[in-house]
Structure formats: structure tokens, C-alpha cells
Amino acid sequence: MINKLKFPKTLPFAGVAFLMALSILGGQNSFAQSAINVASAVLDDADVSNNDYKDSTKTKRAKKFDLSPIPVIAVNPTTGVLGGLLLGVNFKMGDPALQTRTSAFLAGVYYTSNNQLFTSLRGSTFTEENKLFMLTDIRFNLNSQPTYGLGSNITLASQTIVGDDGEVSDDPYNKVPKQEMMAFNNFRFYQTVQKRLKKTNFYYGLGYHLDVAWAIDDKQLDLDAAPPVITFHHDYQTRNNISTEKYTLSGVSLNATLDSRDNVINPYEGQYAFLNFRMLPEFLGSTSSASQLWLEYRKYVNLDKNRPRNLLAFWTYGWFQTSGATPYLFLPAVGWDMFARSGRPYTQGRFRGEDVVYGEAEWRFPLQKTKNKWGAVLFVNSTTASNRTENIGLFNYLQFGYGGGLRFMLNEKNRANLGLDYGFGAHGAQGIFLNLNEYF
């Protein structure tokens, strides 16, 4: 039986209004980060820790299906004002007494003052006894964004016209002009299926990945001007003999996951590793054959055995084009991880290249001597991206972000956090970031 629609117990209407108001102040936060961070509240009633489901037979029988609608509003330079609705769905497959982990999906629909439409369905599914683990990422967007230059050289990566000295501002309160945006439609369908290795925390399996971009309108491009006005998108696409109006990536992947975290949304200990290798040949529908490798690792180190909330958290990923030519919009880019968590304080896609490496460290600690209600974080991150045409390699340029924030524990059992951060970065980037649960 499906339970009636409800807001999570730890996020009443007043709390939602508080999040919405503060999100408006956070001009630099990307729409994806605002939506997903607010959406994390749907996990509050979920059985999300490895330890929780060990005691499932001793507690009240868990609900098998929950729906949680959450309104979302945010502002940033590339979307203007964004508003919409996010629906969280939590469910358990099979008998909850068999230690099956909770599956969770987020479905969102958002519209912006720049006439952009964003829709998505993302989530993870565990079958009975966690025998299979599946990741789903489906998106349909009517989008627009500046076409920054490739690489993490801040000067080149702040321009939208080849050979032009003009720069797109990273000031969160300085809206990007519409004439500097490239409009496009895009559709994504990613699905992976991984099998658990006996009773371990290791999973392995296959996946299918489809990205399509069409109706591309490069507003700054003017080939009839003297001299011609060339955007980085047009320059990259023509050099690689790929259409500038529409393109597709389609292929299969090999996947492996190791997850020993004691809690998914707010770990105190453990580690997480994920490998995804995508093969995207033309015979499976790709406009241009390519392959990509994603490597990710997270580690949580406790600093005080008597205060588990006092810890260091580390996160890094590498996203590499390993062969062929990937169309511009599907190149590795910061903020394009599945839940758009990387890159505080930069907007999504701010640094893009044939290869991207991202790293972040965060100190999480309590503010009370014996209680866990109030806490704080200090974070620093770094992004590097390559530009092979300009001979800019990985680690030639590093762009940093840093900041801190407060945490309020909403639910001590599931460790659900309400967070308010302020971050700073290069080229004037800064902003307020609202999040429920930790970033990684």
C-alpha cells in the first residue's frame, strides 16, 4: 500500500520556507546543487546506514513506500530565478527483515526566469538482501549556459569567444547576459546494474549510457563578421569534425563499487570507491566514437573515538577521456557528478576539459561538549582540467574553493543534517550554500 503524500518529519513547512529563503541568497549555487541538497531530506526516514538494517527485526516494521514532495527555489547567474517541485520516493524491495537497504529516488521539475526547463529522475535501487545494486540517472532539459574555454587556466576558462579579451563574470550577483549563453536541449539516460559479491561490500556489473544534445543555438557565434566571432564550442566541434547543431553519445560501461561507509548520508567512518569505464562507439549510436573513465574515492577518518562526529572527510574523483573525441557538452566538467555536489563555490560546468581531477577535504566537528545537535565544517577543494589543444595538462593550473559552515542535526538516528555554508573561489566566485546532509 502506498502511504499518503507527506513532508519528512524533520523538515516541516516552516523549515522548507527557511530553506527557500536562504537559497535565494545563495546566488552562486547551481540549480542542481540547490535541488539535490534540499531533496536529501527525503532520506530522513530511510534506513540508510549499514548498521541500521542489522537491527531491522527488532524495531517497528518499516514502511515499504514513502512519497515526499518538496518545493524548491534558487537563484544563480546562469538560470536567474528557479522554482519547481521535487518528489522523493523511498521504498524497500522484498522483506525488510532480510536486511535489505532502502532504495531512494528523486524526481524533479524546475522552470527558470530565463525560460529554462530542467527535469530529472535519479536514484539507487537495492533488490532483496542487496543482491543487486542499480543506479539510474534520467534527465530532460531545455538548457542554456556560457561556453567557457577548456582547461583550468582561469583567464582562458573565463572567456566565451576565441581570441577575445572579454570575460564572463563569476560574481554571483552579476547575471550572465542572455547573448553570452548557448541554448540547447539535452536528454540523458544512464542505467547501471551491479551484482553483490557474496556477503561483501563489493559490487560489479554493466551499464548503458545515452546523452543527446540538439537544437543547439550558439548565440555569440557570428561567422559572417569580420573577423568571424568564434565560440569555444564551435571551435572544439569543428576541429574534431563533430556537428555543431546536434550530437549523441551512446555506449556501455563496466562498473565496480566498494562501499563500507557506516552511513550513506553522513558517514563517520569507512570508505567508498567507484570505477566506471564507458565505451561509446559509433555503431551503438554515438556521433563520434570515444571512451571515458571515471574513478572516485572517499575516505572518512575519525579524530576522537569518544566523539565520532569529529572527523576528516576526503573526496576525490578523476574523469578522463581515454580515446576518441567527446562532444563539447559531454566532456568532463566540475559539478556534473551524478548529484552535482562537487565544485563549491563554482557554478556547474565552470571548469571543463578532456580530463578533470577534483579533490576535497573537510573537517567536520561538534560545537557542543557532550551533545551532537550543533556542528561545523571547514572545507577546501581544488579542480584541475586539461586543454590538449592548448597543451594545458592536468595540474598545470589548480583552481581552489574554500569556506566553512554550520550544521544542525535534525535526526540523530539517521544523522540527517541541515547545513549552511559560505564559500569563496577564484575570479570572485562566492556564495551561500544550503544543504541537507553532507556533501559527500
Secondary structure, 3 states (H helix, E strand, C coil): CCCCCCCCCCCCHHHHHHHHHHHHHCCCCCHHHHHHHHHHHHHCCCCCCCCHHHHHHHCCCCCCEEEEEEEEEEEECCCEEEEEEEEEEEECCCCHHHCCCCEEEEEEEEEECCCCEEEEEEEEEECHHHCEEEEEEEEEEEEEECCCCCCCCCCHHHCCECCCCCCCCCCCCCCCCHHHCEEEEEEEEEEEEEEECCCCCEEEEEEEEEEEEEEEEECCCECCCCCCECEHHHHHHHHCCCCCCCEEEEEEEEEEEEECCCCCCCCCCEEEEEEEEEEECHHHCCCCCEEEEEEEEEEEEECCCCCCCCEEEEEEEEEEEEEECCCHHHCCECCCCCCCCCCCCCCCCCCECCEEEEEEEEEEEECCCCCCCEEEEEEEEEEEECECCCCECCCCCCEEEEEEEEEEEEECCCCEEEEEEEEEEHHHCEEEEEEECCCC
